[in-house]
């Protein structure tokens, strides 16, 4: 659980923005979504390999 301390007199919008940034930086939503269903290690490796190949091709294309 993430805790955001609000300073007296602080705008609530500012506190919400800090909370959203903290959630995004800790990748909490990603972990929750990943835990919805089980994926085998081999499937994870295959997916990571696909992402790496795509990233490499993308960077190579933009480099030229």
Phi, psi and omega in degrees: 000133180269139181238129177243120178275129180260124178283138178304131181089000180279142178292136182294330178296321178295319179295319177297321178296318177296322179296314180299318179296320180294319178297315181295318183289328180276352180055039182294318180296323179297316179296320179296316179293323179293329182278356179297320180220151182280135173236138181291156180300321181295324178292321177297315179298318180298317179295317178296323178295318177300316180297319181295318179296315180298315180298318181295317178295320179297313180293323178295319180294319181285339181289327184283000000 
